[in-house]
Amino acid sequence: MTLIVESVGPQATVQDLGRPGYADVGVPTGGAADRGALTLANRLVGNPDGACGLELLMGNAVLLAEEPVVVAVTGAPACVSSDDRAMPFGEAFLLQEGDRLRIGTPVAGLRTYVGVRGGIDEPRTLGSRSTSPTANIGPEPLRSGRRLPVADAPDSVVPQPFPGQYAWTNPVTVRVLLGPRDDWFTDDAVRILLQQKWTTSSDLDRVGVRLDGPPLERSRSGELASEGMVRGAIQVPANGQPVVFLADHPTTGGYPVIAVVTDADTDRLAQLRPGDTVRFTL
């Protein structure tokens, strides 16, 4: 079974839930930037949570079904159609042979996901089918004309509900734990981090998102030796403007980390557009 990519926007990739366990050799876990959205798409079509699907930056894709296939579209909400028929967002539906799945520009959020019953059947690298541009491993980003193999799904698969969608609000509020290097910053800097409404800059990708606001002042000089980094780490470079790491973050870094976003809330950050706002709460 095959899906054909007829057209696609920038930074469209194949993603599952990533390849944990290889940070010691410089490979980030990666995987879907919004894991909840991919998991929802998979459960809607009856796949295991970690099955491979498509991550579309700003939607704008057309996929041709060569055979009947069940799909679901989740994440950043967009208009979905099959040829001239409107199709539901956030629900599973059937594409017949020759149908074209069209996904428009999201009305909110940044990344839309397509789950396909059986999952996209790309080869595994280090245990994952995910594209990792920073580590230069996994499938190539999607291009027009790309043929995507789809694995066979057993007839016994049963779609499952999953309460993973969240309300689209602005500002987005995410939870943080202070540290491990909050002692490198003044008390005022910690207060500003937690009280300021931060604006998402245009400097964002799957590695992380830079935030605009008052600079966070350090309480000491010098630099750290490189330390291990995790998804959600809020690293503060010399200019005082925080950067929050996302799926393809570097595995080490030398700037102090003032706080870390709780793992579950990093999915929300992956949906921020330039100009959106975010607040941090303990």
Secondary structure, 3 states (H helix, E strand, C coil): CEEEEEECCCCCEEECCCCCCCHHHCCCCCCCCCHHHHHHHHHHHCCCCCCCEEEEECCCEEEEECCCEEEEEEECCCCEEECCEEECCCCEEEECCCCEEEECCCCCCCEEEEEECCCECCCCECCECCCECCCCECCCCCCCCCEEEECCCCCCCCCCCCCCCCCCCCCEEEEEEECCCHHHECHHHHHHHHHCCEEEEEEECCCEEEEECCCCCECCCCCCCCEECCCCEEECCCCCCCEEECCCCCCEECCCEEEEECHHHHHHHCCCCCCCEEEEEC
